[in-house]
Amino acid sequence: MKVALINPGLGGYSDTPPINLALLASYLRSKKHVVLIIDRLIGYDVEKTLAHFMPDVVGITGTTPVINDAYKMADYCKGLGIYTVMGGVHVSVLPEEAISHCDAVVIGEGEIVFDELCRSREKGIFQGKPVMDLDSLPSPAWDLVDMNFYTTVLSRVEINFMSFVPKDTIMGNLLTSRGCPWNCNFCHNSFRTIPARYNSAERVIEDIKYLIDNFHITGLFFVEDNFFSNPERMKKICKLMKENNINIPWGANSRVDCITDELVKTAKEANCKQITFGWESGNQRMLDVLGKKTTVELNKKSIILCNKYGIKASGTFMIGNPTETEEEARETIEFIRNNDILGPIGVCITTPYPGTKIWEWCEREKLLPDVINWNELDFHHTTVNMTSMTREQLYKIFDDIIVVVMDKMNNSIRMVNL
């Protein structure tokens, strides 16, 4: 089959390539399909490309922030008579909503089922089949991605979580695991039962070498939720980096309870420049409400440990959490002010997304509006005030926390406003 994969969200923004679509594309090509990725998010013309490529099948990924555009594309493709399949987190949670826009919906991981649907053209809602051995999948189809656009992101974007390297860095991104062993209340992982899975250290090194050899990257960011969640694999990756003379600077995400002195030292020796944490709050009750299973003290220790080894500690905070008071929110402001954070800081207003435990809580509390405009579920505003504050108080707190972060910028701290 000729298959077009669409990355929706025209007018949106992403500083990382659509790795999930690149992985899906490589798998489909291994099954002898002819595949094209249409990256509408960065401005590719879907209509013209479809007219030229004339696919038999279209696959569209759908996450909540871009789902309206995804549905628009699905309606268009289905209207042309093209067999149209949707997948992604949003449609996995709300498949009955999505099926009205397409021929088939895949819940969960899509590679195996999407290949089957390309051949059968069945209609309906289908459960995905997770790939347990990630090394069995071919590497991402980077040749189908506009790598020139994504590797030069730092030259266009002033501030982001990859700003631990100079602006002229040719930036690469890798996703080397799937799933998360934790289930924070605000995350889609809270409804999943599939275990976390990992590429082997050898496969990770192979993929890094490919990016260096073919796209000449001079910096790297591991985009998975927690690069440090499998410590033995992480240490082996660092060991192989040194053995293979891979000296490019890199950064990764971690939970605060997954790093140790040994792991941070190991990362530093392999040229790690930044670790990004989900600190989320400076108030312990809020961390408990969010289901983080961490502590404010561990948040502080993560910063101290990174600073000890000359690695930038970076991270995100959430304001507007369920039942949060103004006093509790201001503890987060004080946490940012009083800790020596040397990396980018991201701040967002907590947003309930379908499928998360916070969404379920909002349903029980009857906080959700009867009609939801998915475009309004972003990190800057709130259509659902979950706090003990008025909306005006919440926005004032959000403004105040941005001011504190900008004060940090004056001391060589760079801010990320998600």
HELIX and SHEET records of a PDB file:
HELIX    1   1 ILE A   19  SER A   30  1                                  12    
HELIX    2   2 ARG A   40  ILE A   42  5                                   3    
HELIX    3   3 VAL A   46  PHE A   53  1                                   8    
HELIX    4   4 THR A   64  VAL A   66  5                                   3    
HELIX    5   5 ILE A   67  GLY A   79  1                                  13    
HELIX    6   6 VAL A   89  VAL A   93  1                                   5    
HELIX    7   7 PRO A   95  ALA A   98  1                                   4    
HELIX    8   8 ILE A   99  HIS A  101  5                                   3    
HELIX    9   9 GLU A  111  SER A  120  1                                  10    
HELIX   10  10 LEU A  134  SER A  136  5                                   3    
HELIX   11  11 TRP A  142  LEU A  144  5                                   3    
HELIX   12  12 MET A  147  THR A  151  1                                   5    
HELIX   13  13 VAL A  153  ARG A  156  1                                   4    
HELIX   14  14 HIS A  188  PHE A  191  5                                   4    
HELIX   15  15 ALA A  201  PHE A  215  1                                  15    
HELIX   16  16 PRO A  231  GLU A  243  1                                  13    
HELIX   17  17 VAL A  256  CYS A  258  5                                   3    
HELIX   18  18 ASP A  261  GLU A  269  1                                   9    
HELIX   19  19 GLN A  284  VAL A  289  1                                   6    
HELIX   20  20 VAL A  296  LYS A  308  1                                  13    
HELIX   21  21 GLU A  326  ASN A  338  1                                  13    
HELIX   22  22 LYS A  357  ARG A  364  1                                   8    
HELIX   23  23 TRP A  374  GLU A  376  5                                   3    
HELIX   24  24 ARG A  391  MET A  409  1                                  19    
SHEET    1   A 6 VAL A  34  ASP A  39  0                                        
SHEET    2   A 6 LYS A   2  ASN A   7  1                                        
SHEET    3   A 6 VAL A  57  THR A  61  1                                        
SHEET    4   A 6 TYR A  83  GLY A  87  1                                        
SHEET    5   A 6 ALA A 104  ILE A 107  1                                        
SHEET    6   A 6 GLY A 124  GLN A 127  1                                        
SHEET    1   B 7 MET A 171  LEU A 174  0                                        
SHEET    2   B 7 GLY A 219  PHE A 222  1                                        
SHEET    3   B 7 TRP A 250  SER A 254  1                                        
SHEET    4   B 7 CYS A 272  GLU A 280  1                                        
SHEET    5   B 7 LYS A 312  ILE A 319  1                                        
SHEET    6   B 7 ILE A 345  ILE A 349  1                                        
SHEET    7   B 7 MET A 415  VAL A 416  1                                        
SHEET    1   C 2 SER A 177  ARG A 178  0                                        
SHEET    2   C 2 ARG A 197  TYR A 198 -1                                        
END                                                                             
